Amino acid sequence: MESDSVNKKNKNLSIVMLSCGMSIGTGLGITYGVVFDNIAIGLSIGAGAGLAIGAALFNYYNSKTCEEK
């Protein structure tokens, strides 16, 4: 029973963590766009940073929830 609830929680974990990372990356991208005076460059840097942050968050939380007890 417990493993079923854990599997349901982990099902959308990648989407949630990538969304959080992209939100952070969008904020960074807008900031970089203002600094570089070019929004396109800032958003591309922010998108890359957001994907990296989201992947790191997903790996961190996925390893925490899938540990054997």
mmCIF file as gemmi writes it, N, C-alpha and C atoms, coordinates in Angstrom:
data_model
loop_
_atom_site.group_PDB
_atom_site.id
_atom_site.type_symbol
_atom_site.label_atom_id
_atom_site.label_alt_id
_atom_site.label_comp_id
_atom_site.label_asym_id
_atom_site.label_entity_id
_atom_site.label_seq_id
_atom_site.pdbx_PDB_ins_code
_atom_site.Cartn_x
_atom_site.Cartn_y
_atom_site.Cartn_z
_atom_site.occupancy
_atom_site.B_iso_or_equiv
_atom_site.pdbx_formal_charge
_atom_site.auth_seq_id
_atom_site.auth_asym_id
_atom_site.pdbx_PDB_model_num
ATOM 1 N N . MET Axp A 1 ? 0.814 -1.186 0 1 0 ? 1 A 1
ATOM 2 C CA . MET Axp A 1 ? 0 0 0 1 0 ? 1 A 1
ATOM 3 C C . MET Axp A 1 ? 0.863 1.257 0 1 0 ? 1 A 1
ATOM 4 N N . GLU Axp A 2 ? 1.895 1.261 0.844 1 0 ? 2 A 1
ATOM 5 C CA . GLU Axp A 2 ? 2.752 2.433 0.899 1 0 ? 2 A 1
ATOM 6 C C . GLU Axp A 2 ? 3.505 2.647 -0.401 1 0 ? 2 A 1
ATOM 7 N N . SER Axp A 3 ? 3.953 1.575 -1.032 1 0 ? 3 A 1
ATOM 8 C CA . SER Axp A 3 ? 4.712 1.724 -2.273 1 0 ? 3 A 1
ATOM 9 C C . SER Axp A 3 ? 3.844 2.302 -3.376 1 0 ? 3 A 1
ATOM 10 N N . ASP Axp A 4 ? 2.536 2.005 -3.378 1 0 ? 4 A 1
ATOM 11 C CA . ASP Axp A 4 ? 1.642 2.584 -4.374 1 0 ? 4 A 1
ATOM 12 C C . ASP Axp A 4 ? 1.532 4.088 -4.2 1 0 ? 4 A 1
ATOM 13 N N . SER Axp A 5 ? 1.417 4.561 -2.969 1 0 ? 5 A 1
ATOM 14 C CA . SER Axp A 5 ? 1.314 5.996 -2.741 1 0 ? 5 A 1
ATOM 15 C C . SER Axp A 5 ? 2.626 6.697 -3.079 1 0 ? 5 A 1
ATOM 16 N N . VAL Axp A 6 ? 3.758 6.056 -2.828 1 0 ? 6 A 1
ATOM 17 C CA . VAL Axp A 6 ? 5.051 6.647 -3.18 1 0 ? 6 A 1
ATOM 18 C C . VAL Axp A 6 ? 5.183 6.736 -4.688 1 0 ? 6 A 1
ATOM 19 N N . ASN Axp A 7 ? 4.757 5.704 -5.408 1 0 ? 7 A 1
ATOM 20 C CA . ASN Axp A 7 ? 4.828 5.735 -6.864 1 0 ? 7 A 1
ATOM 21 C C . ASN Axp A 7 ? 3.941 6.826 -7.436 1 0 ? 7 A 1
ATOM 22 N N . LYS Axp A 8 ? 2.767 7.047 -6.867 1 0 ? 8 A 1
ATOM 23 C CA . LYS Axp A 8 ? 1.885 8.106 -7.347 1 0 ? 8 A 1
ATOM 24 C C . LYS Axp A 8 ? 2.494 9.475 -7.083 1 0 ? 8 A 1
ATOM 25 N N . LYS Axp A 9 ? 3.162 9.641 -5.951 1 0 ? 9 A 1
ATOM 26 C CA . LYS Axp A 9 ? 3.801 10.917 -5.649 1 0 ? 9 A 1
ATOM 27 C C . LYS Axp A 9 ? 4.971 11.17 -6.591 1 0 ? 9 A 1
ATOM 28 N N . ASN Axp A 10 ? 5.731 10.143 -6.937 1 0 ? 10 A 1
ATOM 29 C CA . ASN Axp A 10 ? 6.903 10.315 -7.787 1 0 ? 10 A 1
ATOM 30 C C . ASN Axp A 10 ? 6.55 10.468 -9.254 1 0 ? 10 A 1
ATOM 31 N N . LYS Axp A 11 ? 5.31 10.173 -9.626 1 0 ? 11 A 1
ATOM 32 C CA . LYS Axp A 11 ? 4.923 10.191 -11.03 1 0 ? 11 A 1
ATOM 33 C C . LYS Axp A 11 ? 5.082 11.583 -11.644 1 0 ? 11 A 1
ATOM 34 N N . ASN Axp A 12 ? 4.684 12.618 -10.934 1 0 ? 12 A 1
ATOM 35 C CA . ASN Axp A 12 ? 4.747 13.977 -11.451 1 0 ? 12 A 1
ATOM 36 C C . ASN Axp A 12 ? 5.918 14.768 -10.895 1 0 ? 12 A 1
ATOM 37 N N . LEU Axp A 13 ? 6.813 14.117 -10.199 1 0 ? 13 A 1
ATOM 38 C CA . LEU Axp A 13 ? 7.921 14.82 -9.563 1 0 ? 13 A 1
ATOM 39 C C . LEU Axp A 13 ? 8.825 15.5 -10.585 1 0 ? 13 A 1
ATOM 40 N N . SER Axp A 14 ? 9.093 14.847 -11.703 1 0 ? 14 A 1
ATOM 41 C CA . SER Axp A 14 ? 9.972 15.447 -12.707 1 0 ? 14 A 1
ATOM 42 C C . SER Axp A 14 ? 9.356 16.706 -13.285 1 0 ? 14 A 1
ATOM 43 N N . ILE Axp A 15 ? 8.062 16.689 -13.538 1 0 ? 15 A 1
ATOM 44 C CA . ILE Axp A 15 ? 7.394 17.861 -14.098 1 0 ? 15 A 1
ATOM 45 C C . ILE Axp A 15 ? 7.408 19.012 -13.1 1 0 ? 15 A 1
ATOM 46 N N . VAL Axp A 16 ? 7.151 18.722 -11.848 1 0 ? 16 A 1
ATOM 47 C CA . VAL Axp A 16 ? 7.123 19.761 -10.818 1 0 ? 16 A 1
ATOM 48 C C . VAL Axp A 16 ? 8.506 20.38 -10.635 1 0 ? 16 A 1
ATOM 49 N N . MET Axp A 17 ? 9.533 19.551 -10.557 1 0 ? 17 A 1
ATOM 50 C CA . MET Axp A 17 ? 10.885 20.067 -10.335 1 0 ? 17 A 1
ATOM 51 C C . MET Axp A 17 ? 11.392 20.846 -11.552 1 0 ? 17 A 1
ATOM 52 N N . LEU Axp A 18 ? 11.096 20.368 -12.765 1 0 ? 18 A 1
ATOM 53 C CA . LEU Axp A 18 ? 11.503 21.122 -13.949 1 0 ? 18 A 1
ATOM 54 C C . LEU Axp A 18 ? 10.743 22.44 -14.043 1 0 ? 18 A 1
ATOM 55 N N . SER Axp A 19 ? 9.485 22.457 -13.619 1 0 ? 19 A 1
ATOM 56 C CA . SER Axp A 19 ? 8.721 23.705 -13.61 1 0 ? 19 A 1
ATOM 57 C C . SER Axp A 19 ? 9.309 24.7 -12.617 1 0 ? 19 A 1
ATOM 58 N N . CYS Axp A 20 ? 9.687 24.212 -11.446 1 0 ? 20 A 1
ATOM 59 C CA . CYS Axp A 20 ? 10.334 25.092 -10.459 1 0 ? 20 A 1
ATOM 60 C C . CYS Axp A 20 ? 11.65 25.638 -11.001 1 0 ? 20 A 1
ATOM 61 N N . GLY Axp A 21 ? 12.427 24.767 -11.623 1 0 ? 21 A 1
ATOM 62 C CA . GLY Axp A 21 ? 13.698 25.202 -12.203 1 0 ? 21 A 1
ATOM 63 C C . GLY Axp A 21 ? 13.51 26.216 -13.313 1 0 ? 21 A 1
ATOM 64 N N . MET Axp A 22 ? 12.498 26.004 -14.16 1 0 ? 22 A 1
ATOM 65 C CA . MET Axp A 22 ? 12.252 26.951 -15.247 1 0 ? 22 A 1
ATOM 66 C C . MET Axp A 22 ? 11.748 28.289 -14.715 1 0 ? 22 A 1
ATOM 67 N N . SER Axp A 23 ? 10.988 28.275 -13.625 1 0 ? 23 A 1
ATOM 68 C CA . SER Axp A 23 ? 10.553 29.531 -13.015 1 0 ? 23 A 1
ATOM 69 C C . SER Axp A 23 ? 11.744 30.32 -12.493 1 0 ? 23 A 1
ATOM 70 N N . ILE Axp A 24 ? 12.647 29.625 -11.827 1 0 ? 24 A 1
ATOM 71 C CA . ILE Axp A 24 ? 13.868 30.275 -11.342 1 0 ? 24 A 1
ATOM 72 C C . ILE Axp A 24 ? 14.698 30.762 -12.523 1 0 ? 24 A 1
ATOM 73 N N . GLY Axp A 25 ? 14.815 29.932 -13.561 1 0 ? 25 A 1
ATOM 74 C CA . GLY Axp A 25 ? 15.589 30.298 -14.746 1 0 ? 25 A 1
ATOM 75 C C . GLY Axp A 25 ? 15.006 31.486 -15.489 1 0 ? 25 A 1
ATOM 76 N N . THR Axp A 26 ? 13.679 31.592 -15.526 1 0 ? 26 A 1
ATOM 77 C CA . THR Axp A 26 ? 13.05 32.737 -16.183 1 0 ? 26 A 1
ATOM 78 C C . THR Axp A 26 ? 13.385 34.026 -15.447 1 0 ? 26 A 1
ATOM 79 N N . GLY Axp A 27 ? 13.34 33.974 -14.132 1 0 ? 27 A 1
ATOM 80 C CA . GLY Axp A 27 ? 13.729 35.151 -13.351 1 0 ? 27 A 1
ATOM 81 C C . GLY Axp A 27 ? 15.18 35.531 -13.571 1 0 ? 27 A 1
ATOM 82 N N . LEU Axp A 28 ? 16.05 34.52 -13.583 1 0 ? 28 A 1
ATOM 83 C CA . LEU Axp A 28 ? 17.465 34.792 -13.868 1 0 ? 28 A 1
ATOM 84 C C . LEU Axp A 28 ? 17.645 35.326 -15.284 1 0 ? 28 A 1
ATOM 85 N N . GLY Axp A 29 ? 16.89 34.772 -16.23 1 0 ? 29 A 1
ATOM 86 C CA . GLY Axp A 29 ? 17.002 35.201 -17.621 1 0 ? 29 A 1
ATOM 87 C C . GLY Axp A 29 ? 16.595 36.649 -17.823 1 0 ? 29 A 1
ATOM 88 N N . ILE Axp A 30 ? 15.528 37.062 -17.166 1 0 ? 30 A 1
ATOM 89 C CA . ILE Axp A 30 ? 15.107 38.46 -17.274 1 0 ? 30 A 1
ATOM 90 C C . ILE Axp A 30 ? 16.161 39.371 -16.658 1 0 ? 30 A 1
ATOM 91 N N . THR Axp A 31 ? 16.724 38.939 -15.537 1 0 ? 31 A 1
ATOM 92 C CA . THR Axp A 31 ? 17.794 39.722 -14.908 1 0 ? 31 A 1
ATOM 93 C C . THR Axp A 31 ? 19.006 39.82 -15.823 1 0 ? 31 A 1
ATOM 94 N N . TYR Axp A 32 ? 19.421 38.683 -16.404 1 0 ? 32 A 1
ATOM 95 C CA . TYR Axp A 32 ? 20.549 38.707 -17.341 1 0 ? 32 A 1
ATOM 96 C C . TYR Axp A 32 ? 20.226 39.542 -18.572 1 0 ? 32 A 1
ATOM 97 N N . GLY Axp A 33 ? 18.984 39.498 -19.029 1 0 ? 33 A 1
ATOM 98 C CA . GLY Axp A 33 ? 18.584 40.297 -20.181 1 0 ? 33 A 1
ATOM 99 C C . GLY Axp A 33 ? 18.716 41.784 -19.919 1 0 ? 33 A 1
ATOM 100 N N . VAL Axp A 34 ? 18.367 42.207 -18.721 1 0 ? 34 A 1
ATOM 101 C CA . VAL Axp A 34 ? 18.511 43.62 -18.366 1 0 ? 34 A 1
ATOM 102 C C . VAL Axp A 34 ? 19.985 43.982 -18.253 1 0 ? 34 A 1
ATOM 103 N N . VAL Axp A 35 ? 20.772 43.089 -17.649 1 0 ? 35 A 1
ATOM 104 C CA . VAL Axp A 35 ? 22.204 43.359 -17.475 1 0 ? 35 A 1
ATOM 105 C C . VAL Axp A 35 ? 22.904 43.438 -18.827 1 0 ? 35 A 1
ATOM 106 N N . PHE Axp A 36 ? 22.621 42.473 -19.725 1 0 ? 36 A 1
ATOM 107 C CA . PHE Axp A 36 ? 23.277 42.446 -21.032 1 0 ? 36 A 1
ATOM 108 C C . PHE Axp A 36 ? 22.596 43.345 -22.056 1 0 ? 36 A 1
ATOM 109 N N . ASP Axp A 37 ? 21.49 43.98 -21.687 1 0 ? 37 A 1
ATOM 110 C CA . ASP Axp A 37 ? 20.708 44.835 -22.574 1 0 ? 37 A 1
ATOM 111 C C . ASP Axp A 37 ? 20.238 44.063 -23.807 1 0 ? 37 A 1
ATOM 112 N N . ASN Axp A 38 ? 19.945 42.777 -23.612 1 0 ? 38 A 1
ATOM 113 C CA . ASN Axp A 38 ? 19.452 41.93 -24.692 1 0 ? 38 A 1
ATOM 114 C C . ASN Axp A 38 ? 18.635 40.805 -24.057 1 0 ? 38 A 1
ATOM 115 N N . ILE Axp A 39 ? 17.315 40.931 -24.146 1 0 ? 39 A 1
ATOM 116 C CA . ILE Axp A 39 ? 16.43 39.968 -23.485 1 0 ? 39 A 1
ATOM 117 C C . ILE Axp A 39 ? 16.591 38.571 -24.073 1 0 ? 39 A 1
ATOM 118 N N . ALA Axp A 40 ? 16.82 38.459 -25.38 1 0 ? 40 A 1
ATOM 119 C CA . ALA Axp A 40 ? 16.938 37.138 -26.016 1 0 ? 40 A 1
ATOM 120 C C . ALA Axp A 40 ? 18.12 36.348 -25.445 1 0 ? 40 A 1
ATOM 121 N N . ILE Axp A 41 ? 19.254 36.998 -25.295 1 0 ? 41 A 1
ATOM 122 C CA . ILE Axp A 41 ? 20.424 36.318 -24.72 1 0 ? 41 A 1
ATOM 123 C C . ILE Axp A 41 ? 20.154 35.96 -23.258 1 0 ? 41 A 1
ATOM 124 N N . GLY Axp A 42 ? 19.556 36.871 -22.522 1 0 ? 42 A 1
ATOM 125 C CA . GLY Axp A 42 ? 19.26 36.61 -21.117 1 0 ? 42 A 1
ATOM 126 C C . GLY Axp A 42 ? 18.305 35.446 -20.929 1 0 ? 42 A 1
ATOM 127 N N . LEU Axp A 43 ? 17.261 35.372 -21.766 1 0 ? 43 A 1
ATOM 128 C CA . LEU Axp A 43 ? 16.307 34.272 -21.63 1 0 ? 43 A 1
ATOM 129 C C . LEU Axp A 43 ? 16.91 32.939 -22.029 1 0 ? 43 A 1
ATOM 130 N N . SER Axp A 44 ? 17.795 32.941 -23.023 1 0 ? 44 A 1
ATOM 131 C CA . SER Axp A 44 ? 18.429 31.67 -23.391 1 0 ? 44 A 1
ATOM 132 C C . SER Axp A 44 ? 19.362 31.183 -22.279 1 0 ? 44 A 1
ATOM 133 N N . ILE Axp A 45 ? 20.09 32.095 -21.662 1 0 ? 45 A 1
ATOM 134 C CA . ILE Axp A 45 ? 20.93 31.723 -20.519 1 0 ? 45 A 1
ATOM 135 C C . ILE Axp A 45 ? 20.05 31.254 -19.36 1 0 ? 45 A 1
ATOM 136 N N . GLY Axp A 46 ? 18.956 31.959 -19.118 1 0 ? 46 A 1
ATOM 137 C CA . GLY Axp A 46 ? 18.043 31.587 -18.043 1 0 ? 46 A 1
ATOM 138 C C . GLY Axp A 46 ? 17.371 30.241 -18.277 1 0 ? 46 A 1
ATOM 139 N N . ALA Axp A 47 ? 17.022 29.939 -19.531 1 0 ? 47 A 1
ATOM 140 C CA . ALA Axp A 47 ? 16.409 28.637 -19.837 1 0 ? 47 A 1
ATOM 141 C C . ALA Axp A 47 ? 17.392 27.507 -19.568 1 0 ? 47 A 1
ATOM 142 N N . GLY Axp A 48 ? 18.635 27.691 -19.966 1 0 ? 48 A 1
ATOM 143 C CA . GLY Axp A 48 ? 19.652 26.672 -19.69 1 0 ? 48 A 1
ATOM 144 C C . GLY Axp A 48 ? 19.878 26.495 -18.204 1 0 ? 48 A 1
ATOM 145 N N . ALA Axp A 49 ? 19.946 27.608 -17.486 1 0 ? 49 A 1
ATOM 146 C CA . ALA Axp A 49 ? 20.124 27.53 -16.034 1 0 ? 49 A 1
ATOM 147 C C . ALA Axp A 49 ? 18.907 26.895 -15.37 1 0 ? 49 A 1
ATOM 148 N N . GLY Axp A 50 ? 17.72 27.212 -15.858 1 0 ? 50 A 1
ATOM 149 C CA . GLY Axp A 50 ? 16.498 26.641 -15.298 1 0 ? 50 A 1
ATOM 150 C C . GLY Axp A 50 ? 16.415 25.142 -15.492 1 0 ? 50 A 1
ATOM 151 N N . LEU Axp A 51 ? 16.805 24.661 -16.67 1 0 ? 51 A 1
ATOM 152 C CA . LEU Axp A 51 ? 16.813 23.214 -16.904 1 0 ? 51 A 1
ATOM 153 C C . LEU Axp A 51 ? 17.825 22.521 -16.003 1 0 ? 51 A 1
ATOM 154 N N . ALA Axp A 52 ? 18.982 23.143 -15.825 1 0 ? 52 A 1
ATOM 155 C CA . ALA Axp A 52 ? 20.002 22.552 -14.951 1 0 ? 52 A 1
ATOM 156 C C . ALA Axp A 52 ? 19.525 22.516 -13.501 1 0 ? 52 A 1
ATOM 157 N N . ILE Axp A 53 ? 18.913 23.599 -13.041 1 0 ? 53 A 1
ATOM 158 C CA . ILE Axp A 53 ? 18.404 23.649 -11.669 1 0 ? 53 A 1
ATOM 159 C C . ILE Axp A 53 ? 17.275 22.641 -11.487 1 0 ? 53 A 1
ATOM 160 N N . GLY Axp A 54 ? 16.37 22.56 -12.46 1 0 ? 54 A 1
ATOM 161 C CA . GLY Axp A 54 ? 15.266 21.607 -12.377 1 0 ? 54 A 1
ATOM 162 C C . GLY Axp A 54 ? 15.734 20.167 -12.36 1 0 ? 54 A 1
ATOM 163 N N . ALA Axp A 55 ? 16.725 19.85 -13.183 1 0 ? 55 A 1
ATOM 164 C CA . ALA Axp A 55 ? 17.266 18.485 -13.198 1 0 ? 55 A 1
ATOM 165 C C . ALA Axp A 55 ? 17.948 18.156 -11.873 1 0 ? 55 A 1
ATOM 166 N N . ALA Axp A 56 ? 18.665 19.13 -11.313 1 0 ? 56 A 1
ATOM 167 C CA . ALA Axp A 56 ? 19.32 18.903 -10.023 1 0 ? 56 A 1
ATOM 168 C C . ALA Axp A 56 ? 18.291 18.703 -8.911 1 0 ? 56 A 1
ATOM 169 N N . LEU Axp A 57 ? 17.23 19.513 -8.915 1 0 ? 57 A 1
ATOM 170 C CA . LEU Axp A 57 ? 16.176 19.348 -7.916 1 0 ? 57 A 1
ATOM 171 C C . LEU Axp A 57 ? 15.49 17.996 -8.053 1 0 ? 57 A 1
ATOM 172 N N . PHE Axp A 58 ? 15.224 17.575 -9.291 1 0 ? 58 A 1
ATOM 173 C CA . PHE Axp A 58 ? 14.577 16.283 -9.521 1 0 ? 58 A 1
ATOM 174 C C . PHE Axp A 58 ? 15.443 15.143 -9.006 1 0 ? 58 A 1
ATOM 175 N N . ASN Axp A 59 ? 16.728 15.176 -9.315 1 0 ? 59 A 1
ATOM 176 C CA . ASN Axp A 59 ? 17.623 14.115 -8.843 1 0 ? 59 A 1
ATOM 177 C C . ASN Axp A 59 ? 17.721 14.103 -7.322 1 0 ? 59 A 1
ATOM 178 N N . TYR Axp A 60 ? 17.767 15.277 -6.717 1 0 ? 60 A 1
ATOM 179 C CA . TYR Axp A 60 ? 17.872 15.358 -5.26 1 0 ? 60 A 1
ATOM 180 C C . TYR Axp A 60 ? 16.625 14.784 -4.589 1 0 ? 60 A 1
ATOM 181 N N . TYR Axp A 61 ? 15.454 15.251 -5 1 0 ? 61 A 1
ATOM 182 C CA . TYR Axp A 61 ? 14.225 14.79 -4.353 1 0 ? 61 A 1
ATOM 183 C C . TYR Axp A 61 ? 13.873 13.362 -4.735 1 0 ? 61 A 1
ATOM 184 N N . ASN Axp A 62 ? 14.217 12.934 -5.931 1 0 ? 62 A 1
ATOM 185 C CA . ASN Axp A 62 ? 13.945 11.561 -6.336 1 0 ? 62 A 1
ATOM 186 C C . ASN Axp A 62 ? 14.788 10.584 -5.52 1 0 ? 62 A 1
ATOM 187 N N . SER Axp A 63 ? 16.032 10.937 -5.238 1 0 ? 63 A 1
ATOM 188 C CA . SER Axp A 63 ? 16.872 10.051 -4.43 1 0 ? 63 A 1
ATOM 189 C C . SER Axp A 63 ? 16.392 10.015 -2.978 1 0 ? 63 A 1
ATOM 190 N N . LYS Axp A 64 ? 15.814 11.108 -2.489 1 0 ? 64 A 1
ATOM 191 C CA . LYS Axp A 64 ? 15.303 11.143 -1.117 1 0 ? 64 A 1
ATOM 192 C C . LYS Axp A 64 ? 14.049 10.288 -0.966 1 0 ? 64 A 1
ATOM 193 N N . THR Axp A 65 ? 13.156 10.302 -1.962 1 0 ? 65 A 1
ATOM 194 C CA . THR Axp A 65 ? 11.885 9.597 -1.828 1 0 ? 65 A 1
ATOM 195 C C . THR Axp A 65 ? 11.982 8.131 -2.202 1 0 ? 65 A 1
ATOM 196 N N . CYS Axp A 66 ? 13.021 7.732 -2.907 1 0 ? 66 A 1
ATOM 197 C CA . CYS Axp A 66 ? 13.133 6.343 -3.362 1 0 ? 66 A 1
ATOM 198 C C . CYS Axp A 66 ? 14.074 5.504 -2.509 1 0 ? 66 A 1
ATOM 199 N N . GLU Axp A 67 ? 14.59 6.055 -1.427 1 0 ? 67 A 1
ATOM 200 C CA . GLU Axp A 67 ? 15.499 5.285 -0.58 1 0 ? 67 A 1
ATOM 201 C C . GLU Axp A 67 ? 14.749 4.157 0.113 1 0 ? 67 A 1
ATOM 202 N N . GLU Axp A 68 ? 15.42 3.039 0.267 1 0 ? 68 A 1
ATOM 203 C CA . GLU Axp A 68 ? 14.839 1.911 0.997 1 0 ? 68 A 1
ATOM 204 C C . GLU Axp A 68 ? 14.902 2.199 2.49 1 0 ? 68 A 1
ATOM 205 N N . LYS Axp A 69 ? 13.831 1.873 3.184 1 0 ? 69 A 1
ATOM 206 C CA . LYS Axp A 69 ? 13.8 2.116 4.634 1 0 ? 69 A 1
ATOM 207 C C . LYS Axp A 69 ? 13.913 0.818 5.376 1 0 ? 69 A 1
